[in-house]
Each structure stands twice: as structure tokens, then as C-alpha cells.
Amino acid sequence: MRPVTLTTERLLLRPFRPSDAPAVHAACQDPDIPRWTSVPSPYTLRDAEHFTGAFSPQGWHTDTDLSFAVLTREAQALVGAVGLVRLDRLRTPERQAELGYWTAREQRGRGYTSEAAAAVARWAFRDLGVERLEWRAEAGNHGSWAVARRTGFHREGTLRGELVRGGTRRDVWVGSLLPSDLPDLGAPSGEPAARTPYLPYGE
């Protein structure tokens, strides 16, 4: 897939570049990021160089893992990352993707990540034809859930023992976002963003 750039009122979202490695490395020294995400710990500069110079470009090339560097528009400072994993490219769910993110410690509490997540969600629905976005986080990750909730996700439940981390099985919260959760969303052509009709249980 050809990489794209998105903008919001305060942010610029673009694919990662090799030159982002030092900022990514610095951000991932915060112990909360490896605690709640899948980044390696300890997180080395080599890890950051691999992510920005190899993993992220490959994800765009194969249209499987679309990672955005989130930057402030004015200072071009790294806020964090928002990634969209194309589940429909990896297994059977049709038109589904998973949204993930992390935020640099000094940029938290400003609403940046929910602003970026909303932009990526709308892009996924409108331009990629995604019809269901999934959010997952280890149970207890209230910061991640706060971002998901502000973006419009509905928390659906807990997957018991779904995540193995540090040799221990842990519970996972799961939620979803549908195009119908964003009433002002429309496809560029004016057609509904979701192509497949949705019939909620009991209706």
C-alpha cells in the first residue's frame, strides 16, 4: 500500500522514517510503554532503528501493519504512534482491523492520542473499506481505555488469560468501533461507509 499522511487540527500523522529512531528510542525508555505494549524491554536504539527503518516500511508495503508517527504540527515533536493492523490480511475476518497506540510520557494528558486515533479510524472506514475496528489492551490499562472510549469504542468484555506476558497469562479487555458509531461519517462518494449491512442481535 502507498503510505499516506493525515492531519488534524493539532497533529501530523505520517509513516515513520529512519530519522525518527532517536525520538522513538527516547520515548520507549518510559517503563509504562513496555509494561502495557509489546515493545521489547529493554528498548535499545537498534530496536528503534529496526522499527522505523524496516518493520514500519514493510508493514506499509504489505498492507498489513500501517504505523503512523504522530507529531505536533507546530513543533514536529513526536507525540507517539498509532498503528492499524489489517486483520483481514492476516486471517479470516473480512474488512476488520485492530487499532493500537502509545504516547510519549511528556505528551500525555493533552488529548493528542485520541485525536490521532479518531483520524486513523475515520481514514480506515472511509478510504480502506474497514467495517469493524477492534481495540485490545491488557485488563487494567485504564489509560488505553480512556483513549479508546473518547474515540468512540464500546468495550465488549474481557478475554480471560488471552495474553501471555512475562511467562504469565493475563486478561485482556476488548472493544470495537463500527462506522455506525460515528454518525457524521460518510464515504467520499456519499455512500455508507460500511458496505456490509449490520443486523444487531435482537433486532
Backbone bond lengths (Angstrom), bond angles and torsions (degrees), N, CA, C in turn:
res aa  C-N    CA-C-N  psi(-1)  N-CA   C-N-CA  omega(-1)  CA-C   N-CA-C  phi
1 M - - - 1.458 - - 1.529 109.64 -
2 R 1.319 115.51 141.71 1.464 119.11 178.43 1.527 109.85 -74.48
3 P 1.342 118.69 127.05 1.467 120.91 -179.05 1.525 111.68 -58.98
4 V 1.324 116.29 148.46 1.455 122.07 -179.98 1.524 109.24 -127.42
5 T 1.324 114.85 164.02 1.463 123.01 175.77 1.515 108.40 -122.81
6 L 1.319 116.96 136.71 1.456 122.98 178.03 1.528 108.80 -119.94
7 T 1.308 115.93 151.96 1.468 120.51 176.25 1.515 109.51 -132.00
8 T 1.325 114.71 149.57 1.455 122.19 171.52 1.520 107.10 -126.34
9 E 1.308 116.05 -172.92 1.465 119.42 -179.51 1.523 111.89 -58.35
10 R 1.350 116.93 -37.94 1.465 120.19 -174.48 1.519 114.13 -116.54
11 L 1.336 117.75 -9.05 1.455 119.87 -166.66 1.520 113.41 -128.93
12 L 1.321 113.61 155.57 1.458 123.12 170.42 1.522 107.00 -119.37
13 L 1.323 116.50 128.18 1.460 122.27 177.69 1.510 107.77 -116.67
14 R 1.317 116.35 119.79 1.463 121.32 -179.26 1.524 109.08 -142.02
15 P 1.339 117.88 161.39 1.466 119.35 175.46 1.524 111.08 -60.41
16 F 1.312 115.67 149.90 1.462 120.16 178.37 1.524 110.66 -65.91
17 R 1.335 114.91 150.38 1.461 123.31 177.03 1.527 108.67 -122.28
18 P 1.334 117.67 156.07 1.466 119.29 176.79 1.527 113.23 -53.96
19 S 1.331 116.70 -32.13 1.463 119.96 -179.19 1.525 113.03 -68.60
20 D 1.330 117.51 -11.86 1.467 121.12 177.75 1.525 112.76 -80.44
21 A 1.330 117.39 -9.39 1.463 120.60 -172.88 1.528 113.52 -54.98
22 P 1.347 120.52 -46.80 1.470 118.27 -178.89 1.533 113.26 -60.95
23 A 1.332 117.09 -39.07 1.467 119.81 -179.42 1.526 110.71 -69.98
24 V 1.332 117.08 -38.69 1.462 120.30 177.79 1.529 109.99 -65.28
25 H 1.325 115.97 -43.20 1.463 120.24 178.20 1.520 111.25 -59.63
26 A 1.318 116.51 -45.48 1.467 120.32 -179.27 1.528 110.76 -62.66
27 A 1.332 117.21 -43.91 1.464 120.74 -178.39 1.517 111.43 -63.22
28 C 1.325 116.82 -38.92 1.468 120.92 -174.83 1.523 113.32 -81.42
29 Q 1.331 117.43 6.28 1.464 120.01 170.00 1.524 110.97 -78.21
30 D 1.338 116.48 -16.28 1.465 120.70 175.49 1.526 108.31 -65.35
31 P 1.320 119.59 120.46 1.471 120.63 -175.87 1.518 114.28 -62.25
32 D 1.339 118.49 -20.17 1.463 119.96 179.36 1.525 112.20 -67.96
33 I 1.340 117.95 -26.73 1.465 119.37 -177.93 1.526 111.29 -71.89
34 P 1.333 120.60 -52.95 1.474 117.87 175.27 1.526 112.87 -67.44
35 R 1.329 117.52 -24.21 1.472 119.04 178.08 1.526 111.32 -63.18
36 W 1.323 116.83 -40.27 1.461 119.85 -172.40 1.519 114.12 -109.29
37 T 1.323 118.75 -5.85 1.459 121.04 -179.53 1.526 109.12 -123.61
38 S 1.318 115.46 -175.73 1.464 120.52 -177.06 1.520 113.11 -97.65
39 V 1.345 119.18 11.30 1.457 119.54 179.24 1.528 109.58 -67.62
40 P 1.326 117.76 149.31 1.476 120.26 -179.18 1.528 111.78 -62.43
41 S 1.308 115.05 153.98 1.465 121.40 175.62 1.527 108.75 -140.13
42 P 1.336 118.02 122.56 1.470 127.05 -0.62 1.524 112.18 -68.42
43 Y 1.328 115.64 153.02 1.456 121.86 -177.49 1.526 108.42 -99.85
44 T 1.330 115.61 113.48 1.460 120.86 -174.52 1.525 111.33 -96.38
45 L 1.320 115.84 166.95 1.457 119.98 174.78 1.523 110.61 -61.82
46 R 1.317 116.79 -34.51 1.478 119.40 177.01 1.520 110.99 -62.74
47 D 1.338 117.10 -38.40 1.469 120.22 175.95 1.527 110.47 -59.68
48 A 1.336 115.89 -45.33 1.465 120.22 -179.79 1.524 111.28 -64.84
49 E 1.309 116.93 -39.76 1.470 120.48 179.23 1.522 110.76 -65.32
50 H 1.333 116.98 -38.62 1.466 119.78 177.73 1.524 110.58 -66.22
51 F 1.335 116.41 -43.31 1.460 119.85 -178.35 1.528 111.18 -63.52
52 T 1.321 117.04 -48.53 1.465 120.12 -174.84 1.527 113.11 -78.51
53 G 1.331 117.06 -29.66 1.462 119.76 -174.44 1.509 115.23 -100.14
54 A 1.353 117.93 -17.71 1.461 120.38 -176.33 1.525 112.22 -129.93
55 F 1.339 117.28 -58.80 1.469 120.43 -174.28 1.527 111.82 -61.03
56 S 1.333 117.33 -50.37 1.459 120.00 -176.84 1.530 112.20 -64.49
57 P 1.348 119.46 -48.83 1.473 118.58 177.37 1.531 112.91 -59.65
58 Q 1.336 117.35 -37.29 1.454 120.15 179.20 1.520 111.05 -66.11
59 G 1.329 116.63 -37.51 1.460 120.00 178.48 1.511 112.40 -61.98
60 W 1.339 116.21 -39.61 1.467 119.90 175.99 1.527 110.70 -68.34
61 H 1.319 116.90 -40.49 1.468 120.76 -178.12 1.530 111.63 -62.04
62 T 1.338 116.18 -39.17 1.456 120.25 -177.52 1.527 112.69 -92.64
63 D 1.333 116.87 -3.71 1.468 121.87 -179.54 1.527 110.99 57.99
64 T 1.334 116.05 43.31 1.464 120.29 179.88 1.527 112.28 -118.77
65 D 1.330 118.07 -40.57 1.459 122.25 -176.51 1.525 107.35 -135.30
66 L 1.332 116.63 102.45 1.458 122.47 -173.04 1.521 108.93 -102.31
67 S 1.325 116.33 99.73 1.463 122.19 -174.03 1.512 110.87 -101.47
68 F 1.318 115.78 129.80 1.460 122.22 177.51 1.524 110.28 -108.72
69 A 1.320 116.02 133.76 1.459 121.04 164.60 1.521 106.77 -79.86
70 V 1.322 116.69 128.40 1.462 121.70 179.63 1.525 107.96 -101.03
71 L 1.328 116.05 119.87 1.459 122.22 -175.70 1.519 110.00 -125.70
72 T 1.336 117.05 149.35 1.455 119.82 170.91 1.521 108.31 -70.40
73 R 1.320 116.83 139.91 1.467 119.97 -176.90 1.526 111.71 -67.68
74 E 1.333 117.09 -35.85 1.461 119.52 -175.63 1.518 112.27 -77.80
75 A 1.333 117.08 -53.76 1.465 120.30 -173.86 1.520 113.33 -95.34
76 Q 1.349 117.98 -9.58 1.466 121.91 -176.18 1.534 111.16 57.74
77 A 1.338 115.63 31.80 1.464 120.60 177.61 1.527 109.20 -84.36
78 L 1.329 116.57 142.13 1.454 120.44 -179.47 1.525 110.08 -71.31
79 V 1.326 115.29 121.79 1.458 122.10 175.72 1.522 109.83 -89.48
80 G 1.330 116.79 -41.27 1.458 121.24 -177.55 1.506 110.57 165.71
81 A 1.319 115.84 -148.00 1.460 121.43 -177.70 1.513 109.30 -140.50
82 V 1.329 115.57 145.46 1.461 122.48 170.11 1.516 106.48 -128.52
83 G 1.324 116.15 127.87 1.456 120.59 -178.49 1.514 111.67 -122.29
84 L 1.332 115.55 145.71 1.454 122.29 178.09 1.524 107.20 -122.33
85 V 1.331 116.80 111.85 1.459 121.79 178.44 1.523 108.26 -94.53
86 R 1.328 116.06 122.07 1.468 121.01 -178.69 1.524 109.13 -79.70
87 L 1.323 117.29 92.30 1.457 121.36 -179.41 1.519 111.45 -60.81
88 D 1.351 116.19 -32.71 1.462 119.33 -179.14 1.526 112.38 -71.09
89 R 1.328 117.34 -11.47 1.464 120.36 175.20 1.530 111.12 -91.45
90 L 1.335 116.18 -15.94 1.458 120.63 -173.73 1.525 113.26 -107.64
91 R 1.336 117.26 -28.20 1.457 120.72 178.54 1.522 108.66 -152.96
92 T 1.306 118.15 -165.06 1.460 120.70 -165.32 1.527 117.68 -75.40
93 P 1.346 123.70 -26.61 1.471 118.88 -174.48 1.527 112.27 -55.65
94 E 1.318 117.15 126.61 1.447 121.05 -178.91 1.529 111.17 -81.83
95 R 1.325 115.40 135.60 1.470 122.55 174.17 1.523 112.67 54.50
96 Q 1.345 116.27 41.37 1.449 120.74 178.85 1.526 110.43 -123.78
97 A 1.326 115.35 151.00 1.461 121.63 179.27 1.520 108.33 -148.48
98 E 1.318 115.47 162.16 1.466 121.69 178.25 1.517 109.38 -117.83
99 L 1.319 116.34 134.69 1.460 122.71 -178.74 1.522 109.70 -104.08
100 G 1.330 116.36 132.60 1.460 121.89 176.91 1.516 110.26 -138.33
101 Y 1.345 116.36 163.67 1.463 119.28 -176.52 1.519 110.42 -165.79
102 W 1.327 115.07 159.83 1.460 122.01 166.66 1.516 108.10 -144.84
103 T 1.325 116.01 157.98 1.469 121.64 -175.20 1.517 109.83 -131.32
104 A 1.317 117.11 133.64 1.461 121.51 175.35 1.533 109.53 -61.55
105 R 1.317 115.69 141.25 1.471 120.36 -173.37 1.529 112.23 -53.23
106 E 1.327 117.50 -44.78 1.461 120.06 -174.20 1.526 113.12 -71.81
107 Q 1.335 117.27 -9.72 1.460 120.66 -178.66 1.527 112.84 -103.67
108 R 1.324 117.48 1.88 1.455 120.15 -176.35 1.529 111.97 -76.88
109 G 1.318 115.07 157.28 1.452 121.03 176.23 1.514 114.61 83.91
110 R 1.326 118.11 10.38 1.462 121.48 -178.55 1.528 112.79 -114.11
111 G 1.315 117.08 0.21 1.459 120.06 -179.64 1.514 114.62 78.53
112 Y 1.331 116.99 10.39 1.464 120.03 -177.35 1.535 112.15 -64.73
113 T 1.318 117.26 -44.58 1.461 119.16 -172.56 1.519 111.59 -70.45
114 S 1.326 118.28 -38.49 1.461 119.23 176.19 1.525 110.70 -66.82
115 E 1.324 117.64 -34.05 1.464 121.36 175.90 1.530 110.44 -64.25
116 A 1.324 116.00 -43.22 1.463 120.10 178.92 1.524 111.16 -69.19
117 A 1.330 117.01 -42.57 1.467 120.67 -179.63 1.521 110.99 -61.45
118 A 1.326 117.27 -40.40 1.464 120.60 178.92 1.525 111.19 -63.70
119 A 1.334 116.31 -38.82 1.464 119.69 179.19 1.522 111.16 -65.14
120 V 1.335 116.83 -42.26 1.460 120.16 179.59 1.529 110.41 -68.27
121 A 1.319 117.49 -38.61 1.465 120.38 178.51 1.516 111.34 -62.08
122 R 1.306 116.81 -45.58 1.468 120.06 179.77 1.525 111.12 -64.50
123 W 1.311 116.26 -39.78 1.472 119.99 177.14 1.526 110.32 -63.02
124 A 1.333 117.07 -42.58 1.462 120.66 -179.72 1.529 111.00 -62.17
125 F 1.333 116.77 -43.15 1.456 120.16 -179.53 1.532 111.82 -69.47
126 R 1.322 116.25 -46.21 1.462 120.25 -172.80 1.525 113.05 -77.25
127 D 1.316 116.70 -43.19 1.462 119.86 -169.36 1.524 114.51 -104.38
128 L 1.323 117.73 -25.30 1.463 120.43 -177.79 1.519 113.04 -101.31
129 G 1.327 117.20 -10.19 1.451 119.76 -178.81 1.510 114.23 76.67
130 V 1.343 117.65 14.27 1.464 120.61 176.35 1.526 108.58 -65.28
131 E 1.337 116.38 139.07 1.456 120.83 -178.41 1.529 113.00 -116.83
132 R 1.316 116.83 -9.36 1.469 120.35 175.61 1.517 108.60 -151.09
133 L 1.328 115.72 124.67 1.457 121.82 174.24 1.515 108.54 -104.15
134 E 1.308 115.79 136.27 1.456 120.87 178.67 1.520 109.79 -112.58
135 W 1.316 115.61 144.68 1.473 122.90 174.29 1.514 107.85 -123.86
136 R 1.315 116.72 134.33 1.458 122.03 176.21 1.522 109.39 -133.64
137 A 1.319 115.77 144.16 1.459 121.06 175.11 1.518 108.13 -155.83
138 E 1.326 115.73 150.22 1.453 118.64 175.18 1.518 109.36 -57.58
139 A 1.327 116.57 134.68 1.463 120.82 178.74 1.530 109.69 -53.56
140 G 1.318 115.40 132.19 1.460 120.80 -177.06 1.512 113.78 103.31
141 N 1.329 116.74 -8.65 1.465 119.79 179.46 1.532 108.12 -83.99
142 H 1.323 115.00 79.45 1.451 120.57 -174.33 1.532 112.16 -69.33
143 G 1.333 117.12 -28.94 1.458 119.60 177.44 1.519 111.78 -64.44
144 S 1.332 116.53 -44.36 1.453 120.34 178.47 1.525 111.05 -64.52
145 W 1.326 116.72 -41.34 1.445 119.53 179.36 1.527 111.37 -65.45
146 A 1.331 118.11 -36.19 1.463 120.40 178.34 1.520 110.75 -60.40
147 V 1.328 116.81 -41.63 1.463 120.69 177.11 1.524 110.07 -64.59
148 A 1.337 117.09 -47.76 1.460 120.86 -179.02 1.526 110.99 -60.28
149 R 1.323 116.74 -43.08 1.472 120.61 -179.19 1.523 110.71 -62.37
150 R 1.336 117.23 -43.80 1.464 119.70 179.58 1.525 111.37 -66.57
151 T 1.323 116.72 -27.63 1.465 120.50 178.79 1.518 111.01 -75.69
152 G 1.337 117.73 -20.61 1.456 121.07 177.89 1.512 114.81 117.42
153 F 1.339 117.49 1.94 1.460 120.89 -178.72 1.529 111.19 -66.49
154 H 1.333 114.82 148.85 1.458 122.66 172.50 1.528 107.50 -105.75
155 R 1.313 116.95 124.88 1.465 118.59 177.17 1.521 108.65 -78.09
156 E 1.322 115.36 127.21 1.462 120.73 -171.33 1.518 113.55 -101.80
157 G 1.328 117.33 -20.99 1.450 117.44 179.78 1.511 112.71 158.11
158 T 1.321 115.09 -164.72 1.459 123.43 -177.41 1.518 109.35 -124.20
159 L 1.324 116.07 129.77 1.463 122.17 174.89 1.523 106.62 -95.42
160 R 1.290 117.79 110.50 1.462 121.66 -174.20 1.529 110.88 -72.78
161 G 1.329 115.66 127.71 1.455 121.66 175.69 1.515 114.79 60.41
162 E 1.323 117.52 25.59 1.477 120.32 -174.74 1.526 112.74 -76.72
163 L 1.328 117.15 -26.38 1.458 121.86 -175.42 1.525 110.32 -108.74
164 V 1.330 115.91 132.40 1.466 120.69 173.06 1.525 107.55 -106.04
165 R 1.316 116.68 119.86 1.478 121.50 179.01 1.522 107.96 -140.63
166 G 1.327 114.94 128.23 1.455 119.52 -179.98 1.508 113.18 61.35
167 G 1.334 116.69 31.97 1.450 120.43 179.14 1.517 114.87 76.65
168 T 1.341 116.90 10.02 1.460 121.51 -178.76 1.519 109.75 -126.23
169 R 1.337 116.55 136.68 1.457 120.44 175.12 1.532 109.46 -79.06
170 R 1.325 115.01 135.97 1.454 120.96 -177.21 1.526 109.82 -130.42
171 D 1.322 115.54 154.75 1.464 120.66 177.94 1.525 110.17 -78.32
172 V 1.326 115.01 154.34 1.462 122.00 -178.78 1.522 109.66 -128.75
173 W 1.327 116.29 132.80 1.458 121.01 170.33 1.517 108.48 -83.35
174 V 1.327 116.81 143.77 1.456 121.11 178.84 1.522 108.97 -133.81
175 G 1.323 116.21 142.64 1.457 121.74 177.91 1.514 110.04 -145.87
176 S 1.321 115.13 172.25 1.463 119.39 -178.66 1.514 111.04 -142.62
177 L 1.319 114.32 157.76 1.457 122.86 174.56 1.523 107.20 -134.03
178 L 1.323 116.12 128.02 1.460 122.30 178.53 1.524 109.55 -112.52
179 P 1.328 117.83 156.11 1.470 119.11 176.21 1.527 112.44 -54.04
180 S 1.329 117.37 -34.58 1.463 120.82 -179.16 1.523 112.54 -67.68
181 D 1.347 117.86 -15.37 1.461 120.95 175.96 1.524 111.91 -75.51
182 L 1.331 116.20 -13.00 1.467 121.83 179.30 1.523 107.10 -116.50
183 P 1.331 118.64 87.38 1.467 121.46 -170.33 1.519 114.60 -62.23
184 D 1.336 117.68 -23.03 1.457 119.03 -179.81 1.524 112.43 -91.05
185 L 1.339 116.40 6.58 1.452 120.49 -178.24 1.522 109.75 -82.12
186 G 1.321 115.87 134.70 1.460 121.33 174.62 1.504 109.52 -145.57
187 A 1.303 117.37 151.44 1.457 120.98 176.58 1.514 109.26 -70.15
188 P 1.344 118.72 155.14 1.461 121.29 179.60 1.521 113.05 -52.93
189 S 1.321 117.85 -32.33 1.454 121.25 -178.08 1.519 112.67 -80.52
190 G 1.336 116.63 -7.35 1.447 120.47 -175.22 1.509 112.54 93.18
191 E 1.330 117.54 -5.57 1.457 121.63 177.35 1.526 109.68 -78.21
192 P 1.340 118.06 158.84 1.472 119.53 175.92 1.513 110.92 -57.18
193 A 1.341 116.47 143.85 1.460 119.91 -177.51 1.525 111.55 -65.39
194 A 1.338 117.80 -34.24 1.464 120.72 179.27 1.524 109.41 -93.80
195 R 1.317 116.46 126.20 1.452 120.75 -179.03 1.516 112.20 -83.90
196 T 1.325 117.65 -27.83 1.455 122.11 -177.92 1.520 109.54 -94.62
197 P 1.332 119.05 124.15 1.465 120.15 178.63 1.527 111.12 -59.36
198 Y 1.326 115.71 146.79 1.455 122.58 179.93 1.514 109.73 -115.31
199 L 1.323 117.28 124.46 1.454 122.08 177.53 1.513 108.54 -116.48
200 P 1.346 118.80 98.83 1.462 120.78 178.69 1.521 111.30 -60.01
201 Y 1.314 116.34 149.67 1.465 121.49 179.99 1.526 109.65 -60.38
202 G 1.325 115.62 132.56 1.448 121.09 176.54 1.513 113.88 91.10
203 E 1.332 117.23 -0.02 1.472 119.83 179.77 1.516 110.32 -111.79
